[in-house]
Amino acid sequence: MQKASKFLGFVLAIFIILAFFWLRFERLRFDAIVIHHSASTVDNYRTIADYHLKEKGWRDAAYHLIISNGSTEIPLGFLEATRRYQYLSPSPATKNMYYNLRAIHICVVGNYDKREMPVRLQEALADTIRQLQEKFGIADDHIFFHRDCSSSSCPGSFITKEKLQKWLTSEADRCPKAVKIQHEKCIGTDWGWVSAANRALTRFSGRAFGFLGFLFPGSLPFQPIA
Ligand SMILES: [Zn+2]
């Protein structure tokens, strides 16, 4: 009897330790956020994924999350999570390997080399960033633009760090409730249609990156442009 309870205690301890690391490594998976624009006027996850497959040969859109500008059936400000987000997998979105591996890449649909980002999108972007910071424990000074990581004008010359700072402090809270709730769902939930085994395997590889973050919690190789 004593032996059995000892064994049960042992199994329980192992289970608790595994559960701890499973959750911990997901949180540690990403240690930065990189912001992109689509440099187009009409786009969504489906069209970006098609474009990246055709032009670059990538199996999925380069980003983890895509924010709609309302140009397609996806309502303005709503998020689409790509398979890269679901699987916690790396992104090929910049020429900087470190940020491709360790950052979560958000694409806002629109061309912000040509025009100002609409206020509703500023709010949606700010809310998305705040929610991701909360979920993955990412600090304010680990928020970057594509152009901070490798040579590019992305996410457009109309978007500056000063503006982003303002959006984060004053506009994240103004994001409409329905949009916030959609963001919470998109950032927080699993997709039903991915097979359980496939999901477990791919998420495991994502957590392996989290484990790397656990082993090497040091600073990023480049200074953020504050
Ligand atoms: Zn970009």
py3Dmol code that shows the C-alpha trace and the ligand (Angstrom):
import py3Dmol

protein = """\
ATOM      1  CA  MET A   1       0.000   0.000   0.000  1.00  0.00           C
ATOM      2  CA  GLN A   2       2.790   2.367   0.968  1.00  0.00           C
ATOM      3  CA  LYS A   3       4.666   1.431  -2.180  1.00  0.00           C
ATOM      4  CA  ALA A   4       1.622   2.213  -4.318  1.00  0.00           C
ATOM      5  CA  SER A   5       1.119   5.635  -2.770  1.00  0.00           C
ATOM      6  CA  LYS A   6       4.805   6.413  -3.188  1.00  0.00           C
ATOM      7  CA  PHE A   7       4.564   5.489  -6.847  1.00  0.00           C
ATOM      8  CA  LEU A   8       1.448   7.622  -7.286  1.00  0.00           C
ATOM      9  CA  GLY A   9       3.200  10.531  -5.610  1.00  0.00           C
ATOM     10  CA  PHE A  10       6.137  10.092  -7.966  1.00  0.00           C
ATOM     11  CA  VAL A  11       3.896  10.069 -11.060  1.00  0.00           C
ATOM     12  CA  LEU A  12       2.051  13.140  -9.810  1.00  0.00           C
ATOM     13  CA  ALA A  13       5.317  15.003  -9.192  1.00  0.00           C
ATOM     14  CA  ILE A  14       6.545  14.201 -12.717  1.00  0.00           C
ATOM     15  CA  PHE A  15       3.197  15.324 -14.135  1.00  0.00           C
ATOM     16  CA  ILE A  16       3.322  18.637 -12.254  1.00  0.00           C
ATOM     17  CA  ILE A  17       6.909  19.289 -13.363  1.00  0.00           C
ATOM     18  CA  LEU A  18       6.070  18.520 -17.017  1.00  0.00           C
ATOM     19  CA  ALA A  19       2.945  20.677 -16.908  1.00  0.00           C
ATOM     20  CA  PHE A  20       4.965  23.524 -15.409  1.00  0.00           C
ATOM     21  CA  PHE A  21       7.563  23.419 -18.176  1.00  0.00           C
ATOM     22  CA  TRP A  22       4.951  22.871 -20.886  1.00  0.00           C
ATOM     23  CA  LEU A  23       3.249  26.117 -19.924  1.00  0.00           C
ATOM     24  CA  ARG A  24       6.450  27.930 -19.060  1.00  0.00           C
ATOM     25  CA  PHE A  25       8.084  27.147 -22.404  1.00  0.00           C
ATOM     26  CA  GLU A  26       5.087  28.389 -24.339  1.00  0.00           C
ATOM     27  CA  ARG A  27       5.365  31.675 -22.488  1.00  0.00           C
ATOM     28  CA  LEU A  28       9.093  31.808 -23.231  1.00  0.00           C
ATOM     29  CA  ARG A  29       8.672  30.924 -26.885  1.00  0.00           C
ATOM     30  CA  PHE A  30       8.792  34.519 -28.165  1.00  0.00           C
ATOM     31  CA  ASP A  31      10.927  37.271 -26.670  1.00  0.00           C
ATOM     32  CA  ALA A  32      10.203  40.069 -29.141  1.00  0.00           C
ATOM     33  CA  ILE A  33       7.479  41.433 -31.399  1.00  0.00           C
ATOM     34  CA  VAL A  34       8.233  42.567 -34.959  1.00  0.00           C
ATOM     35  CA  ILE A  35       5.727  44.732 -36.845  1.00  0.00           C
ATOM     36  CA  HIS A  36       5.238  44.597 -40.625  1.00  0.00           C
ATOM     37  CA  HIS A  37       2.853  46.040 -43.191  1.00  0.00           C
ATOM     38  CA  SER A  38       1.595  44.185 -46.266  1.00  0.00           C
ATOM     39  CA  ALA A  39       2.552  47.109 -48.578  1.00  0.00           C
ATOM     40  CA  SER A  40      -0.719  46.438 -50.408  1.00  0.00           C
ATOM     41  CA  THR A  41      -4.245  47.818 -50.180  1.00  0.00           C
ATOM     42  CA  VAL A  42      -6.377  44.662 -50.390  1.00  0.00           C
ATOM     43  CA  ASP A  43      -5.158  41.544 -48.568  1.00  0.00           C
ATOM     44  CA  ASN A  44      -5.852  38.970 -45.873  1.00  0.00           C
ATOM     45  CA  TYR A  45      -4.291  35.738 -44.593  1.00  0.00           C
ATOM     46  CA  ARG A  46      -5.461  33.706 -47.582  1.00  0.00           C
ATOM     47  CA  THR A  47      -4.141  36.112 -50.243  1.00  0.00           C
ATOM     48  CA  ILE A  48      -0.853  36.735 -48.405  1.00  0.00           C
ATOM     49  CA  ALA A  49      -0.319  32.984 -47.980  1.00  0.00           C
ATOM     50  CA  ASP A  50      -1.028  32.454 -51.703  1.00  0.00           C
ATOM     51  CA  TYR A  51       1.419  35.216 -52.610  1.00  0.00           C
ATOM     52  CA  HIS A  52       4.179  33.874 -50.355  1.00  0.00           C
ATOM     53  CA  LEU A  53       3.691  30.365 -51.722  1.00  0.00           C
ATOM     54  CA  LYS A  54       3.838  31.537 -55.326  1.00  0.00           C
ATOM     55  CA  GLU A  55       6.619  34.110 -55.012  1.00  0.00           C
ATOM     56  CA  LYS A  56       8.807  32.636 -52.270  1.00  0.00           C
ATOM     57  CA  GLY A  57       7.826  28.989 -52.061  1.00  0.00           C
ATOM     58  CA  TRP A  58       6.914  29.292 -48.358  1.00  0.00           C
ATOM     59  CA  ARG A  59       4.297  26.860 -47.100  1.00  0.00           C
ATOM     60  CA  ASP A  60       2.453  29.536 -45.153  1.00  0.00           C
ATOM     61  CA  ALA A  61       2.227  33.329 -44.864  1.00  0.00           C
ATOM     62  CA  ALA A  62       5.479  34.682 -43.421  1.00  0.00           C
ATOM     63  CA  TYR A  63       3.760  36.158 -40.343  1.00  0.00           C
ATOM     64  CA  HIS A  64       2.221  34.803 -37.154  1.00  0.00           C
ATOM     65  CA  LEU A  65      -0.701  37.207 -37.008  1.00  0.00           C
ATOM     66  CA  ILE A  66      -2.364  39.380 -39.646  1.00  0.00           C
ATOM     67  CA  ILE A  67      -4.508  42.428 -38.804  1.00  0.00           C
ATOM     68  CA  SER A  68      -7.240  43.190 -41.338  1.00  0.00           C
ATOM     69  CA  ASN A  69      -7.730  46.699 -42.724  1.00  0.00           C
ATOM     70  CA  GLY A  70     -11.281  45.748 -43.691  1.00  0.00           C
ATOM     71  CA  SER A  71     -10.435  45.438 -47.402  1.00  0.00           C
ATOM     72  CA  THR A  72     -11.754  41.832 -47.570  1.00  0.00           C
ATOM     73  CA  GLU A  73     -14.456  39.867 -45.754  1.00  0.00           C
ATOM     74  CA  ILE A  74     -12.397  40.017 -42.525  1.00  0.00           C
ATOM     75  CA  PRO A  75     -13.702  42.978 -40.466  1.00  0.00           C
ATOM     76  CA  LEU A  76     -11.376  45.915 -39.862  1.00  0.00           C
ATOM     77  CA  GLY A  77      -9.064  45.377 -36.898  1.00  0.00           C
ATOM     78  CA  PHE A  78      -9.760  41.625 -36.648  1.00  0.00           C
ATOM     79  CA  LEU A  79      -6.842  39.233 -36.343  1.00  0.00           C
ATOM     80  CA  GLU A  80      -6.101  36.123 -38.352  1.00  0.00           C
ATOM     81  CA  ALA A  81      -3.675  33.640 -36.768  1.00  0.00           C
ATOM     82  CA  THR A  82      -1.571  31.768 -39.294  1.00  0.00           C
ATOM     83  CA  ARG A  83      -0.344  28.213 -38.788  1.00  0.00           C
ATOM     84  CA  ARG A  84       2.990  29.681 -37.729  1.00  0.00           C
ATOM     85  CA  TYR A  85       1.243  31.153 -34.701  1.00  0.00           C
ATOM     86  CA  GLN A  86      -0.678  27.994 -33.957  1.00  0.00           C
ATOM     87  CA  TYR A  87       2.520  25.929 -34.170  1.00  0.00           C
ATOM     88  CA  LEU A  88       4.723  28.535 -32.468  1.00  0.00           C
ATOM     89  CA  SER A  89       7.023  28.105 -35.451  1.00  0.00           C
ATOM     90  CA  PRO A  90       9.716  30.447 -36.804  1.00  0.00           C
ATOM     91  CA  SER A  91       9.072  33.071 -39.489  1.00  0.00           C
ATOM     92  CA  PRO A  92      11.038  33.859 -42.664  1.00  0.00           C
ATOM     93  CA  ALA A  93       9.765  37.477 -42.620  1.00  0.00           C
ATOM     94  CA  THR A  94      13.121  39.271 -42.213  1.00  0.00           C
ATOM     95  CA  LYS A  95      16.729  38.599 -43.200  1.00  0.00           C
ATOM     96  CA  ASN A  96      17.701  38.480 -39.535  1.00  0.00           C
ATOM     97  CA  MET A  97      17.770  34.881 -38.323  1.00  0.00           C
ATOM     98  CA  TYR A  98      17.563  35.779 -34.651  1.00  0.00           C
ATOM     99  CA  TYR A  99      14.340  37.726 -35.026  1.00  0.00           C
ATOM    100  CA  ASN A 100      12.939  35.134 -37.390  1.00  0.00           C
ATOM    101  CA  LEU A 101      13.437  32.488 -34.706  1.00  0.00           C
ATOM    102  CA  ARG A 102      12.559  34.373 -31.559  1.00  0.00           C
ATOM    103  CA  ALA A 103      10.083  37.104 -32.496  1.00  0.00           C
ATOM    104  CA  ILE A 104       6.374  37.020 -33.121  1.00  0.00           C
ATOM    105  CA  HIS A 105       5.698  38.724 -36.446  1.00  0.00           C
ATOM    106  CA  ILE A 106       2.538  40.813 -36.907  1.00  0.00           C
ATOM    107  CA  CYS A 107       1.477  42.118 -40.331  1.00  0.00           C
ATOM    108  CA  VAL A 108      -0.939  45.041 -40.613  1.00  0.00           C
ATOM    109  CA  VAL A 109      -2.640  45.048 -44.014  1.00  0.00           C
ATOM    110  CA  GLY A 110      -2.124  48.352 -45.836  1.00  0.00           C
ATOM    111  CA  ASN A 111       0.700  50.406 -47.320  1.00  0.00           C
ATOM    112  CA  TYR A 112       2.096  52.787 -44.700  1.00  0.00           C
ATOM    113  CA  ASP A 113       4.834  54.086 -46.960  1.00  0.00           C
ATOM    114  CA  LYS A 114       1.972  55.858 -48.723  1.00  0.00           C
ATOM    115  CA  ARG A 115      -0.464  56.867 -46.022  1.00  0.00           C
ATOM    116  CA  GLU A 116      -1.098  57.214 -42.319  1.00  0.00           C
ATOM    117  CA  MET A 117      -2.488  54.151 -40.541  1.00  0.00           C
ATOM    118  CA  PRO A 118      -6.236  54.634 -39.829  1.00  0.00           C
ATOM    119  CA  VAL A 119      -7.051  55.261 -36.158  1.00  0.00           C
ATOM    120  CA  ARG A 120      -9.123  52.057 -35.840  1.00  0.00           C
ATOM    121  CA  LEU A 121      -6.095  50.067 -37.013  1.00  0.00           C
ATOM    122  CA  GLN A 122      -3.769  51.924 -34.645  1.00  0.00           C
ATOM    123  CA  GLU A 123      -6.042  50.861 -31.792  1.00  0.00           C
ATOM    124  CA  ALA A 124      -6.226  47.270 -33.067  1.00  0.00           C
ATOM    125  CA  LEU A 125      -2.449  47.040 -33.452  1.00  0.00           C
ATOM    126  CA  ALA A 126      -1.856  48.520 -29.994  1.00  0.00           C
ATOM    127  CA  ASP A 127      -4.337  46.104 -28.389  1.00  0.00           C
ATOM    128  CA  THR A 128      -2.788  43.123 -30.211  1.00  0.00           C
ATOM    129  CA  ILE A 129       0.681  44.093 -29.007  1.00  0.00           C
ATOM    130  CA  ARG A 130      -0.504  44.563 -25.419  1.00  0.00           C
ATOM    131  CA  GLN A 131      -2.233  41.170 -25.406  1.00  0.00           C
ATOM    132  CA  LEU A 132       0.834  39.437 -26.849  1.00  0.00           C
ATOM    133  CA  GLN A 133       3.112  41.145 -24.331  1.00  0.00           C
ATOM    134  CA  GLU A 134       0.871  39.856 -21.570  1.00  0.00           C
ATOM    135  CA  LYS A 135       0.709  36.290 -22.925  1.00  0.00           C
ATOM    136  CA  PHE A 136       4.396  35.871 -23.717  1.00  0.00           C
ATOM    137  CA  GLY A 137       5.939  38.238 -21.160  1.00  0.00           C
ATOM    138  CA  ILE A 138       7.508  40.565 -23.743  1.00  0.00           C
ATOM    139  CA  ALA A 139       8.936  43.886 -22.513  1.00  0.00           C
ATOM    140  CA  ASP A 140       8.218  47.287 -24.121  1.00  0.00           C
ATOM    141  CA  ASP A 141      11.797  47.625 -25.363  1.00  0.00           C
ATOM    142  CA  HIS A 142      11.489  44.331 -27.261  1.00  0.00           C
ATOM    143  CA  ILE A 143       8.985  45.723 -29.755  1.00  0.00           C
ATOM    144  CA  PHE A 144      10.585  46.257 -33.161  1.00  0.00           C
ATOM    145  CA  PHE A 145       9.834  47.219 -36.722  1.00  0.00           C
ATOM    146  CA  HIS A 146      10.956  45.026 -39.600  1.00  0.00           C
ATOM    147  CA  ARG A 147      13.379  47.805 -40.567  1.00  0.00           C
ATOM    148  CA  ASP A 148      15.090  47.520 -37.148  1.00  0.00           C
ATOM    149  CA  CYS A 149      15.978  43.895 -37.945  1.00  0.00           C
ATOM    150  CA  SER A 150      17.094  44.018 -41.581  1.00  0.00           C
ATOM    151  CA  SER A 151      17.201  46.410 -44.501  1.00  0.00           C
ATOM    152  CA  SER A 152      13.626  47.443 -45.382  1.00  0.00           C
ATOM    153  CA  SER A 153      11.250  50.392 -45.019  1.00  0.00           C
ATOM    154  CA  CYS A 154       8.633  48.027 -43.531  1.00  0.00           C
ATOM    155  CA  PRO A 155       6.202  48.749 -41.809  1.00  0.00           C
ATOM    156  CA  GLY A 156       6.273  52.015 -43.780  1.00  0.00           C
ATOM    157  CA  SER A 157       7.711  55.505 -43.312  1.00  0.00           C
ATOM    158  CA  PHE A 158       4.436  56.812 -41.832  1.00  0.00           C
ATOM    159  CA  ILE A 159       4.886  54.535 -38.819  1.00  0.00           C
ATOM    160  CA  THR A 160       7.442  55.733 -36.285  1.00  0.00           C
ATOM    161  CA  LYS A 161       8.417  54.599 -32.812  1.00  0.00           C
ATOM    162  CA  GLU A 162       7.067  57.843 -31.335  1.00  0.00           C
ATOM    163  CA  LYS A 163       3.658  57.197 -32.862  1.00  0.00           C
ATOM    164  CA  LEU A 164       3.651  53.557 -31.811  1.00  0.00           C
ATOM    165  CA  GLN A 165       4.500  54.564 -28.249  1.00  0.00           C
ATOM    166  CA  LYS A 166       1.555  56.955 -28.260  1.00  0.00           C
ATOM    167  CA  TRP A 167      -0.789  54.301 -29.648  1.00  0.00           C
ATOM    168  CA  LEU A 168       0.342  51.827 -26.997  1.00  0.00           C
ATOM    169  CA  THR A 169      -0.211  54.241 -24.137  1.00  0.00           C
ATOM    170  CA  SER A 170      -3.349  56.030 -25.243  1.00  0.00           C
ATOM    171  CA  GLU A 171      -5.097  53.997 -27.935  1.00  0.00           C
ATOM    172  CA  ALA A 172      -4.908  50.340 -26.887  1.00  0.00           C
ATOM    173  CA  ASP A 173      -7.745  50.927 -24.414  1.00  0.00           C
ATOM    174  CA  ARG A 174      -9.905  52.652 -27.023  1.00  0.00           C
ATOM    175  CA  CYS A 175     -10.012  49.502 -29.162  1.00  0.00           C
ATOM    176  CA  PRO A 176     -13.718  48.526 -29.499  1.00  0.00           C
ATOM    177  CA  LYS A 177     -14.844  45.718 -27.201  1.00  0.00           C
ATOM    178  CA  ALA A 178     -15.859  43.388 -30.054  1.00  0.00           C
ATOM    179  CA  VAL A 179     -12.391  43.729 -31.593  1.00  0.00           C
ATOM    180  CA  LYS A 180     -10.663  43.146 -28.245  1.00  0.00           C
ATOM    181  CA  ILE A 181     -12.704  39.983 -27.683  1.00  0.00           C
ATOM    182  CA  GLN A 182     -11.864  38.716 -31.171  1.00  0.00           C
ATOM    183  CA  HIS A 183      -8.164  39.352 -30.439  1.00  0.00           C
ATOM    184  CA  GLU A 184      -8.390  37.451 -27.147  1.00  0.00           C
ATOM    185  CA  LYS A 185      -9.952  34.468 -28.910  1.00  0.00           C
ATOM    186  CA  CYS A 186      -7.455  34.509 -31.750  1.00  0.00           C
ATOM    187  CA  ILE A 187      -4.391  34.928 -29.538  1.00  0.00           C
ATOM    188  CA  GLY A 188      -5.565  32.468 -26.902  1.00  0.00           C
ATOM    189  CA  THR A 189      -7.174  29.510 -28.631  1.00  0.00           C
ATOM    190  CA  ASP A 190      -6.229  26.373 -30.523  1.00  0.00           C
ATOM    191  CA  TRP A 191      -7.556  25.465 -33.927  1.00  0.00           C
ATOM    192  CA  GLY A 192      -9.892  22.496 -33.969  1.00  0.00           C
ATOM    193  CA  TRP A 193      -9.073  21.122 -37.385  1.00  0.00           C
ATOM    194  CA  VAL A 194      -5.369  20.451 -36.906  1.00  0.00           C
ATOM    195  CA  SER A 195      -4.990  16.805 -35.934  1.00  0.00           C
ATOM    196  CA  ALA A 196      -4.118  16.316 -32.288  1.00  0.00           C
ATOM    197  CA  ALA A 197      -0.894  14.416 -33.037  1.00  0.00           C
ATOM    198  CA  ASN A 198       0.290  16.991 -35.561  1.00  0.00           C
ATOM    199  CA  ARG A 199      -0.523  19.784 -33.166  1.00  0.00           C
ATOM    200  CA  ALA A 200       1.290  18.128 -30.276  1.00  0.00           C
ATOM    201  CA  LEU A 201       4.397  17.556 -32.393  1.00  0.00           C
ATOM    202  CA  THR A 202       4.582  21.023 -33.882  1.00  0.00           C
ATOM    203  CA  ARG A 203       3.790  22.786 -30.645  1.00  0.00           C
ATOM    204  CA  PHE A 204       6.481  20.676 -29.024  1.00  0.00           C
ATOM    205  CA  SER A 205       9.028  22.026 -31.492  1.00  0.00           C
ATOM    206  CA  GLY A 206       7.772  25.543 -30.709  1.00  0.00           C
ATOM    207  CA  ARG A 207       8.300  24.880 -27.034  1.00  0.00           C
ATOM    208  CA  ALA A 208      11.827  23.713 -27.790  1.00  0.00           C
ATOM    209  CA  PHE A 209      12.481  27.326 -28.828  1.00  0.00           C
ATOM    210  CA  GLY A 210      10.936  28.360 -25.533  1.00  0.00           C
ATOM    211  CA  PHE A 211      13.405  26.038 -23.817  1.00  0.00           C
ATOM    212  CA  LEU A 212      16.244  27.827 -25.649  1.00  0.00           C
ATOM    213  CA  GLY A 213      14.886  31.082 -24.241  1.00  0.00           C
ATOM    214  CA  PHE A 214      14.913  29.474 -20.803  1.00  0.00           C
ATOM    215  CA  LEU A 215      18.556  28.401 -21.218  1.00  0.00           C
ATOM    216  CA  PHE A 216      19.703  31.685 -22.763  1.00  0.00           C
ATOM    217  CA  PRO A 217      17.547  34.422 -21.280  1.00  0.00           C
ATOM    218  CA  GLY A 218      20.135  37.076 -22.231  1.00  0.00           C
ATOM    219  CA  SER A 219      19.569  40.276 -24.119  1.00  0.00           C
ATOM    220  CA  LEU A 220      18.757  40.703 -27.782  1.00  0.00           C
ATOM    221  CA  PRO A 221      21.692  41.146 -30.163  1.00  0.00           C
ATOM    222  CA  PHE A 222      20.550  44.584 -31.317  1.00  0.00           C
ATOM    223  CA  GLN A 223      19.445  47.615 -29.407  1.00  0.00           C
ATOM    224  CA  PRO A 224      15.812  48.502 -30.003  1.00  0.00           C
ATOM    225  CA  ILE A 225      15.263  51.878 -31.630  1.00  0.00           C
ATOM    226  CA  ALA A 226      13.321  53.538 -28.834  1.00  0.00           C
TER     227      ALA A 226
END
"""
ligand_1 = """\
1
ZN
Zn 8.122 43.442 -43.176
"""
view = py3Dmol.view(width=600, height=400)
view.addModel(protein, "pdb")
view.setStyle({"model": 0}, {"cartoon": {"style": "trace"}})
view.addModel(ligand_1, "xyz")
view.setStyle({"model": 1}, {"stick": {}})
view.zoomTo()
view.show()
